[in-house]
Amino acid sequence: MVFFLLVMVPTFAIGQKLDANNLTRTWYLDKYSDEEQYYAPPKKEIGDYLDLRADKTYVSTPMGNTWN
């Protein structure tokens, strides 16, 4: 059984295709998580985002400050 799982995991990972178009958008911070629970971000981080662009540039607002 273990051998079967070891063979299937790499095959599944190879079958996935990362497409940059799937990542180019604005990502907003809405929560943090660990293995057990979700947490709301602190007030100073509410509204933070990461804008990934097709030309491989980005705009980020960590803790309300804008970075290019």
N, C-alpha and C positions, 0 to 999 in steps of 0.2 A: 504494500500500500504506500509506503513512504517513497519508494522508487517511482511509482506512478505520479505522485504529487511533484516530485523534483523534475520530472520530465514535462509535466503540464504547465508549471509556472513559467519557465523560460519561453515556451511556445506561445503562451498568452501574451507575454510582454512583447515579443517580437511582432505579433499581429497588430499591435497598436501603432498608429501613425500620428506623430505630433505634427500638427499643421499650425503655422504661425497665425493664420487667419482666425483660428479658434481662440487665440490669446489676445489679439488686438482689440481692445475695448477698455472701458473704464471699470475698474474693480474697486468697490467700496468696502471699507472695513465695517462689518456689522457685528462681529462677535469673535471671540477667541475660544479655542477649545483645547482640552487635553484628552486623554483617553477615556475619561469618565463623564465630563460635563462641559457645557458651553457657558461662557462668561461674556457679559456686556463690556465694551471698551470703556476706559475712563472718559470723563467729560471732555478733556482736552483732545481726545482722539476721535470723538464723534464727528462724522463728516469727512474723515480722511479718505483719500482715494489714491489709486495708482492708475494712470492713463497710459496704456501701452499702445504705441502707434505703429502702423505698417512700415514706416521708414526707419524702424528700430530705435526710435527715441522714446522718451517717456516724460511724463510730468507726475510728480508725487507731492502729496501734502501731508508729510508726517507732522503730527501735533499742530496742524494749522498753518505750517510754513510751506510755501511752494518751492519745489526744486525742479530744475530742468536738467 
